[in-house]
Amino acid sequence: MKKKKKKKKKKKKMKKKKKKKQKKKQKKLEVCFRH
């Protein structure tokens, strides 16, 4: 069970990283639209 919990935590971290990347992409897109 402890090992399973660790895996879940890692998955959560990856999801957070993905969200951050998406936000960065959105910001870049916004800048593109402004220009």
mmCIF file of the N, C-alpha and C atoms, coordinates in Angstrom:
data_MODEL
# 
_entry.id   MODEL 
# 
loop_
_atom_site.group_PDB 
_atom_site.id 
_atom_site.type_symbol 
_atom_site.label_atom_id 
_atom_site.label_alt_id 
_atom_site.label_comp_id 
_atom_site.label_asym_id 
_atom_site.label_entity_id 
_atom_site.label_seq_id 
_atom_site.pdbx_PDB_ins_code 
_atom_site.Cartn_x 
_atom_site.Cartn_y 
_atom_site.Cartn_z 
_atom_site.occupancy 
_atom_site.B_iso_or_equiv 
_atom_site.pdbx_formal_charge 
_atom_site.auth_seq_id 
_atom_site.auth_comp_id 
_atom_site.auth_asym_id 
_atom_site.auth_atom_id 
_atom_site.pdbx_PDB_model_num 
ATOM 1   N N  . MET A 1 1  ? 0.835  -1.205 0.000   1.00 0.00 ? 1  MET A N  1 
ATOM 2   C CA . MET A 1 1  ? 0.000  0.000  0.000   1.00 0.00 ? 1  MET A CA 1 
ATOM 3   C C  . MET A 1 1  ? 0.876  1.265  0.000   1.00 0.00 ? 1  MET A C  1 
ATOM 4   N N  . LYS A 1 2  ? 1.919  1.200  0.785   1.00 0.00 ? 2  LYS A N  1 
ATOM 5   C CA . LYS A 1 2  ? 2.800  2.391  0.846   1.00 0.00 ? 2  LYS A CA 1 
ATOM 6   C C  . LYS A 1 2  ? 3.376  2.663  -0.538  1.00 0.00 ? 2  LYS A C  1 
ATOM 7   N N  . LYS A 1 3  ? 3.789  1.619  -1.220  1.00 0.00 ? 3  LYS A N  1 
ATOM 8   C CA . LYS A 1 3  ? 4.372  1.823  -2.559  1.00 0.00 ? 3  LYS A CA 1 
ATOM 9   C C  . LYS A 1 3  ? 3.313  2.418  -3.493  1.00 0.00 ? 3  LYS A C  1 
ATOM 10  N N  . LYS A 1 4  ? 2.109  1.924  -3.415  1.00 0.00 ? 4  LYS A N  1 
ATOM 11  C CA . LYS A 1 4  ? 1.037  2.444  -4.284  1.00 0.00 ? 4  LYS A CA 1 
ATOM 12  C C  . LYS A 1 4  ? 0.831  3.932  -4.017  1.00 0.00 ? 4  LYS A C  1 
ATOM 13  N N  . LYS A 1 5  ? 0.843  4.298  -2.761  1.00 0.00 ? 5  LYS A N  1 
ATOM 14  C CA . LYS A 1 5  ? 0.632  5.714  -2.408  1.00 0.00 ? 5  LYS A CA 1 
ATOM 15  C C  . LYS A 1 5  ? 1.728  6.566  -3.052  1.00 0.00 ? 5  LYS A C  1 
ATOM 16  N N  . LYS A 1 6  ? 2.950  6.085  -2.993  1.00 0.00 ? 6  LYS A N  1 
ATOM 17  C CA . LYS A 1 6  ? 4.064  6.856  -3.567  1.00 0.00 ? 6  LYS A CA 1 
ATOM 18  C C  . LYS A 1 6  ? 3.828  7.061  -5.066  1.00 0.00 ? 6  LYS A C  1 
ATOM 19  N N  . LYS A 1 7  ? 3.382  6.028  -5.727  1.00 0.00 ? 7  LYS A N  1 
ATOM 20  C CA . LYS A 1 7  ? 3.147  6.140  -7.174  1.00 0.00 ? 7  LYS A CA 1 
ATOM 21  C C  . LYS A 1 7  ? 2.083  7.212  -7.440  1.00 0.00 ? 7  LYS A C  1 
ATOM 22  N N  . LYS A 1 8  ? 1.032  7.200  -6.645  1.00 0.00 ? 8  LYS A N  1 
ATOM 23  C CA . LYS A 1 8  ? -0.042 8.189  -6.842  1.00 0.00 ? 8  LYS A CA 1 
ATOM 24  C C  . LYS A 1 8  ? 0.530  9.597  -6.688  1.00 0.00 ? 8  LYS A C  1 
ATOM 25  N N  . LYS A 1 9  ? 1.372  9.772  -5.686  1.00 0.00 ? 9  LYS A N  1 
ATOM 26  C CA . LYS A 1 9  ? 1.945  11.112 -5.441  1.00 0.00 ? 9  LYS A CA 1 
ATOM 27  C C  . LYS A 1 9  ? 2.736  11.554 -6.673  1.00 0.00 ? 9  LYS A C  1 
ATOM 28  N N  . LYS A 1 10 ? 3.499  10.631 -7.235  1.00 0.00 ? 10 LYS A N  1 
ATOM 29  C CA . LYS A 1 10 ? 4.317  10.985 -8.406  1.00 0.00 ? 10 LYS A CA 1 
ATOM 30  C C  . LYS A 1 10 ? 3.395  11.406 -9.556  1.00 0.00 ? 10 LYS A C  1 
ATOM 31  N N  . LYS A 1 11 ? 2.323  10.668 -9.739  1.00 0.00 ? 11 LYS A N  1 
ATOM 32  C CA . LYS A 1 11 ? 1.390  10.999 -10.824 1.00 0.00 ? 11 LYS A CA 1 
ATOM 33  C C  . LYS A 1 11 ? 0.841  12.405 -10.625 1.00 0.00 ? 11 LYS A C  1 
ATOM 34  N N  . LYS A 1 12 ? 0.510  12.731 -9.389  1.00 0.00 ? 12 LYS A N  1 
ATOM 35  C CA . LYS A 1 12 ? -0.043 14.067 -9.107  1.00 0.00 ? 12 LYS A CA 1 
ATOM 36  C C  . LYS A 1 12 ? 0.977  15.136 -9.510  1.00 0.00 ? 12 LYS A C  1 
ATOM 37  N N  . LYS A 1 13 ? 2.225  14.900 -9.171  1.00 0.00 ? 13 LYS A N  1 
ATOM 38  C CA . LYS A 1 13 ? 3.269  15.891 -9.490  1.00 0.00 ? 13 LYS A CA 1 
ATOM 39  C C  . LYS A 1 13 ? 3.337  16.080 -11.008 1.00 0.00 ? 13 LYS A C  1 
ATOM 40  N N  . MET A 1 14 ? 3.257  14.994 -11.740 1.00 0.00 ? 14 MET A N  1 
ATOM 41  C CA . MET A 1 14 ? 3.353  15.098 -13.199 1.00 0.00 ? 14 MET A CA 1 
ATOM 42  C C  . MET A 1 14 ? 2.169  15.927 -13.727 1.00 0.00 ? 14 MET A C  1 
ATOM 43  N N  . LYS A 1 15 ? 0.985  15.677 -13.163 1.00 0.00 ? 15 LYS A N  1 
ATOM 44  C CA . LYS A 1 15 ? -0.190 16.433 -13.610 1.00 0.00 ? 15 LYS A CA 1 
ATOM 45  C C  . LYS A 1 15 ? 0.051  17.921 -13.375 1.00 0.00 ? 15 LYS A C  1 
ATOM 46  N N  . LYS A 1 16 ? 0.598  18.255 -12.216 1.00 0.00 ? 16 LYS A N  1 
ATOM 47  C CA . LYS A 1 16 ? 0.843  19.670 -11.896 1.00 0.00 ? 16 LYS A CA 1 
ATOM 48  C C  . LYS A 1 16 ? 1.813  20.262 -12.912 1.00 0.00 ? 16 LYS A C  1 
ATOM 49  N N  . LYS A 1 17 ? 2.847  19.509 -13.243 1.00 0.00 ? 17 LYS A N  1 
ATOM 50  C CA . LYS A 1 17 ? 3.845  20.009 -14.200 1.00 0.00 ? 17 LYS A CA 1 
ATOM 51  C C  . LYS A 1 17 ? 3.169  20.264 -15.544 1.00 0.00 ? 17 LYS A C  1 
ATOM 52  N N  . LYS A 1 18 ? 2.317  19.354 -15.946 1.00 0.00 ? 18 LYS A N  1 
ATOM 53  C CA . LYS A 1 18 ? 1.636  19.506 -17.239 1.00 0.00 ? 18 LYS A CA 1 
ATOM 54  C C  . LYS A 1 18 ? 0.811  20.797 -17.234 1.00 0.00 ? 18 LYS A C  1 
ATOM 55  N N  . LYS A 1 19 ? 0.113  21.052 -16.137 1.00 0.00 ? 19 LYS A N  1 
ATOM 56  C CA . LYS A 1 19 ? -0.723 22.257 -16.054 1.00 0.00 ? 19 LYS A CA 1 
ATOM 57  C C  . LYS A 1 19 ? 0.158  23.493 -16.210 1.00 0.00 ? 19 LYS A C  1 
ATOM 58  N N  . LYS A 1 20 ? 1.308  23.483 -15.550 1.00 0.00 ? 20 LYS A N  1 
ATOM 59  C CA . LYS A 1 20 ? 2.205  24.644 -15.624 1.00 0.00 ? 20 LYS A CA 1 
ATOM 60  C C  . LYS A 1 20 ? 2.643  24.849 -17.071 1.00 0.00 ? 20 LYS A C  1 
ATOM 61  N N  . LYS A 1 21 ? 2.974  23.767 -17.751 1.00 0.00 ? 21 LYS A N  1 
ATOM 62  C CA . LYS A 1 21 ? 3.418  23.880 -19.141 1.00 0.00 ? 21 LYS A CA 1 
ATOM 63  C C  . LYS A 1 21 ? 2.284  24.462 -19.986 1.00 0.00 ? 21 LYS A C  1 
ATOM 64  N N  . GLN A 1 22 ? 1.071  24.000 -19.749 1.00 0.00 ? 22 GLN A N  1 
ATOM 65  C CA . GLN A 1 22 ? -0.064 24.499 -20.525 1.00 0.00 ? 22 GLN A CA 1 
ATOM 66  C C  . GLN A 1 22 ? -0.229 25.996 -20.305 1.00 0.00 ? 22 GLN A C  1 
ATOM 67  N N  . LYS A 1 23 ? -0.077 26.431 -19.063 1.00 0.00 ? 23 LYS A N  1 
ATOM 68  C CA . LYS A 1 23 ? -0.231 27.860 -18.753 1.00 0.00 ? 23 LYS A CA 1 
ATOM 69  C C  . LYS A 1 23 ? 0.813  28.652 -19.521 1.00 0.00 ? 23 LYS A C  1 
ATOM 70  N N  . LYS A 1 24 ? 2.035  28.158 -19.546 1.00 0.00 ? 24 LYS A N  1 
ATOM 71  C CA . LYS A 1 24 ? 3.103  28.858 -20.261 1.00 0.00 ? 24 LYS A CA 1 
ATOM 72  C C  . LYS A 1 24 ? 2.743  28.950 -21.739 1.00 0.00 ? 24 LYS A C  1 
ATOM 73  N N  . LYS A 1 25 ? 2.243  27.862 -22.279 1.00 0.00 ? 25 LYS A N  1 
ATOM 74  C CA . LYS A 1 25 ? 1.871  27.840 -23.697 1.00 0.00 ? 25 LYS A CA 1 
ATOM 75  C C  . LYS A 1 25 ? 0.770  28.876 -23.935 1.00 0.00 ? 25 LYS A C  1 
ATOM 76  N N  . GLN A 1 26 ? -0.194 28.920 -23.035 1.00 0.00 ? 26 GLN A N  1 
ATOM 77  C CA . GLN A 1 26 ? -1.302 29.871 -23.193 1.00 0.00 ? 26 GLN A CA 1 
ATOM 78  C C  . GLN A 1 26 ? -0.763 31.297 -23.205 1.00 0.00 ? 26 GLN A C  1 
ATOM 79  N N  . LYS A 1 27 ? 0.173  31.572 -22.307 1.00 0.00 ? 27 LYS A N  1 
ATOM 80  C CA . LYS A 1 27 ? 0.730  32.927 -22.236 1.00 0.00 ? 27 LYS A CA 1 
ATOM 81  C C  . LYS A 1 27 ? 1.402  33.259 -23.559 1.00 0.00 ? 27 LYS A C  1 
ATOM 82  N N  . LYS A 1 28 ? 2.137  32.314 -24.094 1.00 0.00 ? 28 LYS A N  1 
ATOM 83  C CA . LYS A 1 28 ? 2.826  32.547 -25.372 1.00 0.00 ? 28 LYS A CA 1 
ATOM 84  C C  . LYS A 1 28 ? 1.779  32.802 -26.459 1.00 0.00 ? 28 LYS A C  1 
ATOM 85  N N  . LEU A 1 29 ? 0.730  32.039 -26.434 1.00 0.00 ? 29 LEU A N  1 
ATOM 86  C CA . LEU A 1 29 ? -0.334 32.196 -27.443 1.00 0.00 ? 29 LEU A CA 1 
ATOM 87  C C  . LEU A 1 29 ? -0.933 33.592 -27.307 1.00 0.00 ? 29 LEU A C  1 
ATOM 88  N N  . GLU A 1 30 ? -1.165 34.003 -26.082 1.00 0.00 ? 30 GLU A N  1 
ATOM 89  C CA . GLU A 1 30 ? -1.754 35.332 -25.861 1.00 0.00 ? 30 GLU A CA 1 
ATOM 90  C C  . GLU A 1 30 ? -0.854 36.401 -26.454 1.00 0.00 ? 30 GLU A C  1 
ATOM 91  N N  . VAL A 1 31 ? 0.428  36.275 -26.218 1.00 0.00 ? 31 VAL A N  1 
ATOM 92  C CA . VAL A 1 31 ? 1.378  37.267 -26.752 1.00 0.00 ? 31 VAL A CA 1 
ATOM 93  C C  . VAL A 1 31 ? 1.303  37.257 -28.278 1.00 0.00 ? 31 VAL A C  1 
ATOM 94  N N  . CYS A 1 32 ? 1.197  36.061 -28.857 1.00 0.00 ? 32 CYS A N  1 
ATOM 95  C CA . CYS A 1 32 ? 1.120  35.959 -30.323 1.00 0.00 ? 32 CYS A CA 1 
ATOM 96  C C  . CYS A 1 32 ? -0.127 36.704 -30.806 1.00 0.00 ? 32 CYS A C  1 
ATOM 97  N N  . PHE A 1 33 ? -1.232 36.527 -30.123 1.00 0.00 ? 33 PHE A N  1 
ATOM 98  C CA . PHE A 1 33 ? -2.470 37.175 -30.557 1.00 0.00 ? 33 PHE A CA 1 
ATOM 99  C C  . PHE A 1 33 ? -2.355 38.684 -30.419 1.00 0.00 ? 33 PHE A C  1 
ATOM 100 N N  . ARG A 1 34 ? -1.648 39.129 -29.408 1.00 0.00 ? 34 ARG A N  1 
ATOM 101 C CA . ARG A 1 34 ? -1.506 40.580 -29.200 1.00 0.00 ? 34 ARG A CA 1 
ATOM 102 C C  . ARG A 1 34 ? -0.718 41.197 -30.353 1.00 0.00 ? 34 ARG A C  1 
ATOM 103 N N  . HIS A 1 35 ? 0.275  40.467 -30.832 1.00 0.00 ? 35 HIS A N  1 
ATOM 104 C CA . HIS A 1 35 ? 1.106  41.031 -31.908 1.00 0.00 ? 35 HIS A CA 1 
ATOM 105 C C  . HIS A 1 35 ? 0.344  40.898 -33.195 1.00 0.00 ? 35 HIS A C  1 
# 
